[in-house]
Amino acid sequence: MAQRFTPKMVLFDLDGTLIDSVPDLMVAVNQMMDELGMPHRAEAGVRNWVGNGIERLVERALTDDLHGTPDAALFGKAMPIFKRLYAESNGKYSCVFAGVFEGIAYVKSLGLRVGCVTNKAAAFTLPLLQDMGLLDLFETVIAGDTLPMKKPEPAPLIYAAGWFHIHPNEALMIGDSISDVKAARAAGFSIICMSYGYNHGEDIRNYHPDAVIDSMAEFPNWIGK
């Protein structure tokens, strides 16, 4: 029988968990590369680079390397270009993953508190959630620049628990990456990961979340008494 989770609060990651935002990021990355006179990057690469904020994405795009660090002057030139272009493409090509609306509706039907915690900056997070019809479903949104620290640090999760006055051991994180798993473990949350997300090309099962599922439509099998 599957493990059951009985939280009082559920926090959702954004990119790779709720929304496939790679198409938006892909457009902005390659438009940036055009302006810099550099070659386009492949979608497979961009999918592997997402999840640690746009600064890290730009560094990886400039070097075509998950672990790359570009020349500081080039990065300084690229970052404002990317921000301008991503503001234009953000939400235009993304889509909500199947099962997300059903999953959130189920969690809310249980009377649980619901929030979103992402490493994406608020200037991009809030318009994207609004465009996808998700913003009003969350009681709080903690973005990558809400606090000085972002995932995999536990601070954003602990902050959310405090906002809801809920103890971390009564909280559940829904994510897709090693950053989500590390943050949840450090914060004392349980964590379910989605099998379809962006985990830098690795199987998220390698990082031992409490459960891995294929769709949030499966939540009734996992969450609730």
N, C-alpha and C positions, 0 to 999 in steps of 0.2 A: 504494500500500500504506500502511496506517495506521502512524503512528509507534508504536514499541514502547518501553515503559518497563521498565527492569530495576532497580528499587529494592531496597534491603535493608529498608526500613521504609515503611509506608503509614499516614498519619494521616487520620482522617475527621472532618470537621465534623459537627455534630449536626442543628440545625434547618435544614430545607430540603434536607438532604443524605441523612441517614439516616431522619429522622422528619418527618412533616407534623404539626407541633405547633401550627399556627395555631388549630385548633379549641379547644384548651385555653386558649390565650392570649386568644382571642376571648371566651370565657365570662368569664374573669377581668376583662378590660378592661371589658366592659359591666356586670358586677356592680359594679365599682368606680365606673363612671359613675353607676349608680343610687344608690349610697351618697353620692356627691358632688352629686346632683341635677342631673346634666348629661346631655345627649343621648347615645344609643348611637352607636357608631362602626360603619361598614360593614366587612364581612369583607375587601373589596378593599383598604381602607385598612390594616387590621391586617397583611395579607400584605406590603404595601409597607414597613411600619415595622419588621419583625422583622429581627434579625441583629446588632444592636449592643449587646445586653444589655438587661435589663428596665428599667433606669433610663431609657435612651433611648426605649424603647417607651412608657413611661408619659408622658414628656414629649411625645411625638408624639400620643398618644391625647388628652391634655389639650388640646392646641392644634389637633388634627385636621390636622396639618401635618408632613410628613417632616422639615422643617428647623426646626420650632417650638421655642421655649423658653418654658415657662409661668412664671407668677408663682411666686416661690420659696416663698411660704407655701402656695400650693395644691399645689405639688409635694411639699412636706414633709408635708402632710396625706395626699396620695394614695398615696405610696410604701408606707407600712406597710399600708394597705388592700389595695393590689394584691398585696403579698407574701402576706398572709393568704389572699386569695381564690385566688391562683394555686397556693398549696400544696394547696388543696382540689381544684382542677380538673386539676392537673398529672397527665398520663398517662391521664385518664379518656376523653378524646375523640380523642387522637392516634392515628396509625397509622404503621407502618413502610412506607416506600415499596417498591413492587414491585422485586424484584431485589437488595435489600440483603443479605438472608441468603445468597443465592447468591454475591454478589460477595465478601463477607467470607470465606465458606468457601473460595472459590477462592484468594484472597490468602493465607490461612493454609495452604492445601495446598501453596503454593510455599515455605513455610518462612519467610515474611517476618514481621518484627515489626509489630505492629498496635496503634495507639492512637487515642484520640478527643481532639480539641482543640476546645473550644467557648467562646463568650463567655457562655454561661449559667452562673449561679452553681452551685457544687457542690450546694447544698441542693436545687436543682431538677433538676440534671443526673443525679445518681446514682439517685434514685428513678425518674426517667423511663426511663433506660436499663434499670433492673431490671424495671420494669413491661412494657417492650417486648421483654424477652428478649434484650437486647443486651449488658448489662453484662459478663457473663462472657466475652464474645468479645474484650474488649480487655485488653491487658497493662497499660496505663496510661490514665488519664483526666485531662486537664488542663482544668480548668473556668475560667470567667471570673474567679474570685477566687483561683485557685491562685497567681498571680503579680500584682505590682502593675500589669502591663500586659496588655492583651488584643489580639486581632486588631483592626485591621490591622497592629499592631506585630508584628515577627517573633519577639519573645521567647518566646511559648509554643511555637512550632515548634522554635526552637533548643534550648529546654529539653528538649523531647521527644527530639530527636536526641541530646542529651547523655545523657539517661536511658538510651537504648538503646546508647550508645557508637557512634553511626553518624554519618558525615559528612553534612552537609546535601545535598551533591550526589549522595548515594545515597538520598535520601528523596523520597517522593511524597505530595503533599497531595491529598485528594479533597474538594472543596467545591462551593459554589453561588453565591458572592457576590463582589463587588469586594473585600471585606475579606479573603476567603480568597486571592484572587489577589495582592493587595498584600503580605500576610504571607508568602506562598510566595516571591514574587519577592525580597523583602527578606532572607529567610532562606536563599536559594539552593536552594530546593526546586523540583522539577517540580510541575506542578499540572494535574489533570483536573477539570473542572467538570461538574456535572449540569445538564441543560437545564431541569429542572422546578422549580428552587429559588426562593428568595426573594431577588431582587436588586433590591429597591426599584423594581420595575416595569420594569427595563431588561433587555435581552438580554445575558446574561453574555458572549456572543461579542464584544461591544464592548470588553471589557477584555483580550482576547487571552490566555486561558489556553492551555496547550499542547494541550489537546483538550477538546471538549465532547461528552458522550455522553448518551443518553436513559435508560439503565438500567445498574446495576452488573452485571447479567447479561452485559453486553458485555465485562467485564474480560478474558476470555481472548483477545480480539482486540487488546488494548492492553498488557497487563502480563505480563511473563515472557519468557524468551529463546525 
